[in-house]
Amino acid sequence: MELTIENVTRDFSSEKLYVRALENVSFDVEQGQFVSLLGPSGCGKSTLLRLVAGLLPPTEGRVLISGVPVLEPPGNIGFVFQNPVLLKWRTVMDNIMFPYEVLASQGRAEGSKSDYENRARELIEMTRLEGFDEAYPKQLSGGMRQRVSICRALLTDPDLLLMDEPFGSLDQMTREHLNDELLDIWQKTGKTILFVTHQIPESVFLSDKIVVLTGRPGTVSEIVDIDIERSQRATERDTPKFLGYTSHLRSLFDEK
């Protein structure tokens, strides 16, 4: 699946307030790419994800998925929020299966319940949650809860995965560990991923390319391609090449 953001502007207005969150934003995400949106808080990164998800319309411009304008929530995307938003009275397995229940109630489930349960078990194994399928959210660490959230988003096998600062509330060690796991999931599934972050090293570690947004209104400052072999990224966080990318990205914000 390909994603095209074409001259997108988004305004918010009320009787007392007018805000231009995004202005004339354009970039492409190719099939199977991992692309990060990097920028300061309040620059419209999360707003842009909601435009892609069809939860908000652009004021100007277009969002296209595989060449088709997004006019309502598409059926082929998954969304991972900063907070896991798990239902505390449901087990890990039941939380992951929730999208199936919604689709089944609408008559849109593609396959039987057992098909989805098998998929859920595969995801539990992929994210190293074996043995916790009957646990409740309060029994899990923050990182484990976020992995459950990722499993839930992947249950329906979406073509595009939107991730809104999913590791923002975690400590640095847990965050880096989940970065490693996310790359592993991405390589195994081949999903197209649009990932929001304001952490520069995280964006370099994860991405094929980084779309750098300015402060509000968010505009595209630069698009940076990351030329580091995937197999080497875990060991290159402190190398001159990796640090060169982080230094360049920081300089883009220092100039503002």
N, C-alpha and C positions, 0 to 999 in steps of 0.2 A: 504494500500500500504506500502511496505517495501523498504527502501533505504539502499544500501550497498556501502560504499566507501572502495575500496580495493587497498591498496598500491599505492595510487595516488601521482604522482609527476608532477609538471607543471613548465616548463621553458619558459622564454621569451628571445628571442635573436634577435639581429640585427647586422649590421656591427660594431657598436660602443658600444653596450651594451649587456651584458648577465646577466639575473636575474633568480635565482631559487626561485619561489614564494612559492611552496609547495614541501615537500619532504616526501615520504613514509607515507602518511596519510591514516589511516584505522579506520573506526567505522561504526556502524549500527544504523539505525533509525527504530524503530518498528512501525507497523500500529497504527495510532492515537496518537503517541508520540509528545510531544513538546520538541525539542532539540535545544539548543543554541550553537552557535560557539562563543567562547569568546577569545579575544586576542588583542594585541596592534595594532595600525594602521600599515598597510603595511605587516601584517603577512599572507595574502592570503585568508582571510575570504570571501571577495567578489568574488575572483577568484574561490574559491571552489563552491560557489553558481552557478556561470556561467558554471562550469563543469557539475554540476547536471542538469542544465537547457539545456544542450546540445549546449550552445553557444560557448564553447571552448572544444577542445579535450584534454585529459590528455597526457602528454609526456610519462608517464609510468603509469601502473595500470589501473583500471577499475572503472566505476560508474555503478551500476545496480539498476534499479527500478523494484521491484517485480521479481527479478531474471533475468531481460532482460537488457543487456548492453545498455547504452545510447550512441547512435552513431549520433543522430540528436535531435533537440528539441522535447521532448515528447508532446503529446497532452493533457496530464492529469495533468498539473501543472499550478499554478498561481504564479506570481512574483510581489512582492511589493518592490519598490525601496526606497532609502532614501528620495529622492524628489518625490512628487506625480506625476509629469509629466502629469498634466491635460491639455487638450486643452482649451485654454482660451476663445475661441469663442463658446464653447459648454456648455450647462447647465449640472448640476449634473447628471440628468437622462441620457442625451446624452453621457456624458463621461463614465458612468457605462455601457451603451449599446454598446460602441465601439467594444469590443471583438465579440459580436454577429454579427456586421456588417462585420467584417473581416471574420469570419467563413462563414457567408451567401454568401459573394462574392466568396468564395472558394468551395461552395457547401457542407460544412462540419457542418453546424448548426444542432444540435440534438434537433429539436423542432421548433415551429413557433415563429415568432417575439413576439406574445402576451405571449407565454410561458416565453420567456426571460424577457419581461417587467414585468410580475408577479414576477419573481425571483428578478429583480432589486428592485421592491417595497418592497419585503420581506427584502432584505438587507438594504435598506434605513431605514426601521423600526427597524431592529436589531441594526443598528449603530446610532440610534437616530438622523437621518437626516430628519425626517418628516418635511414638510413645506419648505424644501430647494431644492426640486427636480428640480425646474425651476430656481434656482439661478446659477450665473456664478462664476467661481473660485475666481475672485477678490472680490466677496462679502462674502467669507468664511474666517474663521480663519485658521491658519496653521493646527491645529488639525482636523478641519472639512475637509480640503482638503485631509489630509492623510486618513481619514475614507472613503472618496470617492474612493481613490486609492485602499483601501482594498476591498471595494464593487466591484470595477471593476475586481480585481483579482479573486474574488469568484463567479462572474457571471456565468461562465461555469461549476461551481461545480467541481473544480479540486480535485484530490485525495491528492496532495501534494502542500503545500503553502510555497514558498521561500520568506523570508523577509530580505532585506538587510539594516539593521539599519534604519528601517522606522520612528523612533521617534528621530533620532539623532539631528535634527535641532530645536527641540521644547524645550520650557522651562520646568523646572523640574516638576512643578505642572501639566501641560498639559500632560507631558510624563507619569507620574504616573496614571493619569486618563485614558489615552489610554491603558496603561498596563492592568488596570482593565477591560476595554472594550474588549481588545483582548482576555483575558482569558475567558470572557463570550462568545465571538464568538467561540472560540476554543471548549469550552464545549458543545455549542449548535450544532456545525457542525461536531465535531469528526474528523476534518482534521488532517493529519500529517503535522507538521510544522517544518521547519528548519530556525532558526532565528539568524541573525548575530548581534552582539553587542560588544562594548568594555566597557559597563557599568556593573560592577560586581553585584550590588544590583538588577538591572533589570534582569540579567540572573538567579539569584536565585529565584526571585519572579515568573518568567514565566515558568521555565523549569521543565521537568521530569528529564533531565540530561543535563550536560554541557560538551561540548568537548572543552578543554582548549588548545589553540595553542600557540606555542612559537613565538618569533620574527622571521623575515625572515632568512632562509626559514621556513615557517610554518610547524611544526611537532606537533604531539599530545603529549602534556606534561602530561596530565591526563584526565580521564573521571570521572566526579563527579555526582553521583546520588543524587537527592534532595528529602529527605524524610520529607516533610511537607505537611499536608493535604491541598488540594486545598481550601476548605471552610474556612481555617484559615489564608491563606497567607496575606489577606488584613490587618489583625489585628496583624500579627506576624513580621512585618518588623523590629521592635525594640527589639525582644526577643533574649535571649541568643542563641537559636538554629539557628535562621536566621543569626544573627551576627557571629556565629561560622562558617557558610558556607562562608560568605563574607571574614572573616579573613583568612580562609584557602586558598581561591582563591587568595587573595592579596599576600599571602606568596609565592605562586607559581611564581608570577612575581617578587617579591622582591629577589628571589633566582637567577634570571637571571643576 
